[in-house]
Amino acid sequence: MMTESERAFRRGPFPIRFRLLQVRRTTRVSPQMMRVTLGGEELAGFHSEGADDHVRLLFPEPGALKPVIPIVGPHGLSVPEGQKRPVARDYTPRRYDAAAGELDIDFVLHGTGPGATWASKARVGDFIAVGGPRGSFIVTNDFDWYLFAGDETALPAIGRRLEELPAGARAIAFIEVAGAAEEQRFDTRANVQVTWLHRNGAAPGTTDLLEKAIRGLEFPPGDFFAWAAGEATTLRPIRELFQQRVANKSWVRVNGYWKRGIADHDEPHD
């Protein structure tokens, strides 16, 4: 018989490896979301078991063809002598197709961050390096239902999870975006109820739309797994609310993917 802790658990850490990949195509999913499909011989053996896995993207310096690839040594990572450590950011693998040799990464095109800047200019053949995932958080498919919440930065993980759920599974999702043009469609076999929350001109990370929506939810009966990600400050009351409602604390996962006013925010993942 499966124990409660075995229904949500971490697998890893896995060995560090960086893969030099190239852009195969770009797709404008919405006005503010760009999907970049990567491929290359070094993608062989890539694995991503968790819907909210993170890979570390290494970007080329302006004017450079390829990014600097760190050397993995017994004392950690280092860069070749005379080289500058590459600019890097964490992203969620939206889709990995081993047969096609393709990896999709979705980029939110807001601001002038390195990821958004690179993705907005990406062309077929451009190089980028991908490291990880270093580990995966595994959630079984036998919960009575699932609750997901997040802003645009959480969309790749939410979309992937909804599309990976089997037929018969039930999920409720609240997703905050700028407006109706940023809504997405998900190819899912599960029974999914998605509520889109529009900021309508408010700046990202300044609203309590997600918190209000979750507080207004009539929670269905049964065991559920709760997941949320987005701006760190807005998630604090949501984390507390989840922990009050779930039957087991390991069934809650809340991650601050970014923090308003702070570049490259790094918050430990639950």
Backbone torsions as a table, in degrees:
resi	resn	phi	psi	omega
1	MET	NA	135.4	-178.1
2	MET	-75.6	133.2	177.0
3	THR	-82.2	167.1	-178.7
4	GLU	-61.5	-40.2	-177.5
5	SER	-67.6	-24.5	-179.0
6	GLU	-78.4	-5.0	179.8
7	ARG	-87.7	-14.1	177.5
8	ALA	-151.6	111.5	-172.7
9	PHE	-152.5	161.2	180.0
10	ARG	-98.6	140.1	176.3
11	ARG	-120.2	130.4	-177.5
12	GLY	129.6	-168.9	4.6
13	PRO	-76.5	153.4	178.4
14	PHE	-100.4	158.4	179.0
15	PRO	-58.0	146.1	178.3
16	ILE	-76.3	129.8	175.2
17	ARG	-148.4	135.3	175.7
18	PHE	-108.1	134.5	-179.8
19	ARG	-114.3	129.5	175.5
20	LEU	-88.8	114.2	-175.5
21	LEU	-121.1	168.6	179.1
22	GLN	-127.5	153.2	178.5
23	VAL	-72.3	127.7	174.7
24	ARG	-95.1	-38.3	177.5
25	ARG	-166.0	163.0	174.3
26	THR	-125.9	145.3	-178.6
27	THR	-135.6	127.1	177.4
28	ARG	-83.8	99.4	-178.0
29	VAL	-68.6	-39.1	177.5
30	SER	-154.4	173.6	-179.0
31	PRO	-54.1	-31.6	-176.9
32	GLN	-114.1	16.1	-180.0
33	MET	-133.5	121.7	178.9
34	MET	-113.5	127.9	175.7
35	ARG	-100.3	124.0	179.0
36	VAL	-111.4	122.0	179.1
37	THR	-97.3	123.3	-176.6
38	LEU	-109.9	154.2	177.0
39	GLY	-157.9	179.9	179.9
40	GLY	140.9	162.2	-177.2
41	GLU	-59.2	-33.9	-176.4
42	GLU	-73.7	-7.0	177.4
43	LEU	-73.8	-18.5	179.4
44	ALA	-56.0	134.0	179.8
45	GLY	87.4	-4.0	176.4
46	PHE	-62.7	143.8	175.8
47	HIS	-143.4	145.1	179.0
48	SER	-149.1	103.6	-173.7
49	GLU	-92.4	-24.2	-176.1
50	GLY	-105.4	140.2	-177.1
51	ALA	-64.7	-24.1	178.9
52	ASP	-110.2	28.9	174.0
53	ASP	-56.6	158.5	175.8
54	HIS	-126.1	135.2	169.7
55	VAL	-113.9	154.4	178.4
56	ARG	-100.7	115.8	179.0
57	LEU	-92.7	131.9	178.2
58	LEU	-109.5	122.0	-173.7
59	PHE	-99.9	144.2	175.8
60	PRO	-66.5	150.2	172.5
61	GLU	-66.3	150.7	177.1
62	PRO	-52.4	126.6	-179.7
63	GLY	89.4	-10.9	179.9
64	ALA	-90.4	149.1	179.9
65	LEU	-76.9	-42.1	-175.4
66	LYS	-130.0	155.0	176.0
67	PRO	-77.0	157.4	172.9
68	VAL	-73.3	130.3	-179.4
69	ILE	-99.6	120.3	178.6
70	PRO	-62.8	152.1	176.1
71	ILE	-93.7	129.3	179.7
72	VAL	-91.2	111.6	-178.1
73	GLY	-121.1	-179.5	-177.9
74	PRO	-65.4	-18.7	-179.1
75	HIS	-111.2	20.9	178.8
76	GLY	108.8	-153.9	-176.0
77	LEU	-97.2	143.8	174.3
78	SER	-146.0	161.9	178.1
79	VAL	-110.2	153.3	179.5
80	PRO	-55.1	147.4	-178.4
81	GLU	-55.7	133.4	179.4
82	GLY	87.3	-6.2	-179.5
83	GLN	-99.3	152.7	177.8
84	LYS	-94.0	138.0	178.1
85	ARG	-59.4	131.2	-175.6
86	PRO	-70.5	152.0	172.1
87	VAL	-69.4	133.6	-174.6
88	ALA	-138.7	149.1	176.5
89	ARG	-145.3	155.7	178.8
90	ASP	-92.4	137.7	176.5
91	TYR	-140.9	159.3	179.3
92	THR	-93.6	129.9	172.0
93	PRO	-65.1	112.8	-179.0
94	ARG	-73.8	-36.8	179.5
95	ARG	-156.0	136.8	171.7
96	TYR	-127.2	123.7	179.8
97	ASP	-117.9	100.5	-177.0
98	ALA	-64.7	-38.1	-178.0
99	ALA	-65.0	-41.0	-179.5
100	ALA	-84.2	-14.4	-176.9
101	GLY	66.6	46.1	-176.1
102	GLU	-130.8	143.5	175.6
103	LEU	-130.7	123.0	178.8
104	ASP	-98.1	132.3	172.2
105	ILE	-125.0	128.0	178.1
106	ASP	-98.0	132.5	-178.9
107	PHE	-116.9	129.4	172.7
108	VAL	-81.0	124.5	-176.2
109	LEU	-93.9	75.4	174.4
110	HIS	-135.0	143.0	-179.6
111	GLY	74.0	-163.2	-177.1
112	THR	-123.6	31.0	178.5
113	GLY	-65.8	162.8	-176.6
114	PRO	-62.2	-37.0	-179.9
115	GLY	-67.7	-49.8	-179.9
116	ALA	-63.0	-41.0	-179.6
117	THR	-64.4	-44.9	-179.6
118	TRP	-64.9	-47.5	-176.6
119	ALA	-63.4	-36.7	-178.0
120	SER	-67.3	-22.2	-178.8
121	LYS	-109.9	0.1	-174.0
122	ALA	-62.0	137.6	178.1
123	ARG	-128.6	155.5	178.6
124	VAL	-54.6	130.1	-179.5
125	GLY	99.3	-15.5	178.8
126	ASP	-63.5	147.1	-178.6
127	PHE	-98.3	148.1	172.2
128	ILE	-154.8	151.9	178.4
129	ALA	-108.2	144.0	-178.3
130	VAL	-126.4	125.4	177.1
131	GLY	-115.1	138.3	177.8
132	GLY	96.9	-164.9	0.7
133	PRO	-67.4	149.6	178.5
134	ARG	-82.4	-19.0	178.9
135	GLY	-169.3	167.8	-179.8
136	SER	-134.0	142.0	174.0
137	PHE	-100.2	115.8	-174.1
138	ILE	-98.4	130.2	176.9
139	VAL	-122.2	125.0	-178.1
140	THR	-71.2	165.0	-176.6
141	ASN	-97.4	16.6	-174.4
142	ASP	-107.4	14.8	173.4
143	PHE	-70.9	154.4	178.1
144	ASP	-64.9	-34.2	176.0
145	TRP	-163.7	169.2	-176.3
146	TYR	-130.1	144.8	178.8
147	LEU	-124.7	123.1	-179.1
148	PHE	-123.1	143.7	178.4
149	ALA	-149.9	145.3	177.4
150	GLY	171.3	173.1	176.0
151	ASP	-98.8	-162.5	-176.5
152	GLU	-56.4	-36.7	-177.1
153	THR	-67.2	-20.9	178.7
154	ALA	-89.4	-11.7	-175.9
155	LEU	-55.9	-43.3	179.3
156	PRO	-59.1	-42.3	-179.6
157	ALA	-70.5	-43.6	179.7
158	ILE	-63.9	-47.5	179.9
159	GLY	-59.3	-43.7	179.7
160	ARG	-63.1	-44.6	-178.1
161	ARG	-65.0	-42.1	179.1
162	LEU	-62.3	-37.6	-178.7
163	GLU	-77.6	-19.4	178.6
164	GLU	-91.4	-15.7	179.1
165	LEU	-64.1	142.3	-178.8
166	PRO	-79.2	167.0	174.5
167	ALA	-60.1	138.2	-179.7
168	GLY	97.6	-20.1	177.3
169	ALA	-73.8	153.8	179.6
170	ARG	-121.3	134.9	-179.8
171	ALA	-141.6	144.6	174.2
172	ILE	-121.1	130.6	-177.7
173	ALA	-132.1	135.8	171.5
174	PHE	-116.2	122.8	-175.6
175	ILE	-129.3	122.8	179.6
176	GLU	-94.3	126.9	178.0
177	VAL	-137.9	172.8	-177.5
178	ALA	-63.2	-42.1	-177.7
179	GLY	-170.8	-174.2	-174.6
180	ALA	-60.3	-30.6	-178.4
181	ALA	-65.4	-18.3	-177.9
182	GLU	-93.8	0.6	177.2
183	GLU	-69.2	148.0	-179.2
184	GLN	-124.0	161.0	174.6
185	ARG	-105.8	142.9	-178.7
186	PHE	-118.8	134.4	178.5
187	ASP	-90.2	89.3	-173.8
188	THR	-125.7	148.2	175.9
189	ARG	-93.5	-11.9	-176.0
190	ALA	-79.9	168.0	173.7
191	ASN	-86.0	100.7	-170.7
192	VAL	-117.8	132.4	174.9
193	GLN	-116.5	108.5	-178.0
194	VAL	-107.8	128.2	174.5
195	THR	-114.3	120.2	179.5
196	TRP	-92.4	130.5	-179.0
197	LEU	-112.5	120.5	-174.3
198	HIS	-99.9	131.4	178.3
199	ARG	-75.2	-26.5	176.9
200	ASN	51.3	51.1	176.0
201	GLY	101.8	-18.5	176.8
202	ALA	-69.8	148.6	-179.6
203	ALA	-72.2	146.2	175.6
204	PRO	-56.3	140.3	177.3
205	GLY	82.4	9.5	-177.6
206	THR	-115.9	-0.3	-175.0
207	THR	-110.1	167.5	173.3
208	ASP	-116.7	29.3	-177.5
209	LEU	-59.6	-43.5	-178.1
210	LEU	-66.4	-45.3	-179.7
211	GLU	-60.5	-45.5	-179.6
212	LYS	-63.1	-40.5	-179.4
213	ALA	-63.9	-42.2	-179.0
214	ILE	-69.3	-39.9	178.3
215	ARG	-64.9	-28.7	179.9
216	GLY	-85.7	-1.8	-177.9
217	LEU	-78.9	134.2	169.9
218	GLU	-85.3	103.9	-173.3
219	PHE	-65.4	126.0	176.7
220	PRO	-65.2	158.5	178.7
221	PRO	-71.5	162.2	175.1
222	GLY	101.2	171.5	178.4
223	ASP	-72.6	137.3	177.7
224	PHE	-138.5	154.9	174.4
225	PHE	-107.2	131.8	-176.8
226	ALA	-115.6	133.2	-177.9
227	TRP	-137.8	136.4	176.4
228	ALA	-148.1	149.4	177.2
229	ALA	-154.4	156.3	179.6
230	GLY	151.9	-143.1	-179.0
231	GLU	-71.5	128.5	-168.3
232	ALA	-58.4	-44.8	-175.3
233	THR	-65.3	-41.3	-178.4
234	THR	-69.5	-16.4	-177.1
235	LEU	-86.8	-14.2	-175.8
236	ARG	-57.8	-50.5	179.0
237	PRO	-67.4	-26.8	178.8
238	ILE	-70.5	-40.6	176.5
239	ARG	-59.6	-45.3	-179.8
240	GLU	-62.6	-41.3	179.9
241	LEU	-64.1	-44.5	178.7
242	PHE	-59.9	-46.5	-175.9
243	GLN	-65.4	-24.8	177.3
244	GLN	-76.0	-23.9	-171.2
245	ARG	-103.4	-27.6	-176.0
246	VAL	-78.7	156.7	-178.5
247	ALA	-80.3	-21.9	-177.4
248	ASN	-141.7	129.7	-174.9
249	LYS	-61.8	-24.9	179.1
250	SER	-72.8	-6.5	179.6
251	TRP	-94.1	15.7	176.9
252	VAL	-121.0	134.0	176.6
253	ARG	-140.7	113.5	-178.1
254	VAL	-129.5	122.5	-175.0
255	ASN	-127.3	127.6	173.2
256	GLY	-82.2	97.5	-178.7
257	TYR	-69.9	-27.7	-179.5
258	TRP	-154.5	163.8	178.6
259	LYS	-134.9	129.0	-175.5
260	ARG	-56.5	125.6	177.8
261	GLY	88.1	-1.5	-178.8
262	ILE	-123.4	123.4	179.4
263	ALA	-81.0	140.4	177.0
264	ASP	53.7	48.4	176.8
265	HIS	-60.0	133.7	-177.6
266	ASP	-126.4	99.5	179.0
267	GLU	-109.5	131.8	178.6
268	PRO	-56.6	137.6	-179.7
269	HIS	-81.3	141.9	179.7
270	ASP	-61.0	NA	NA
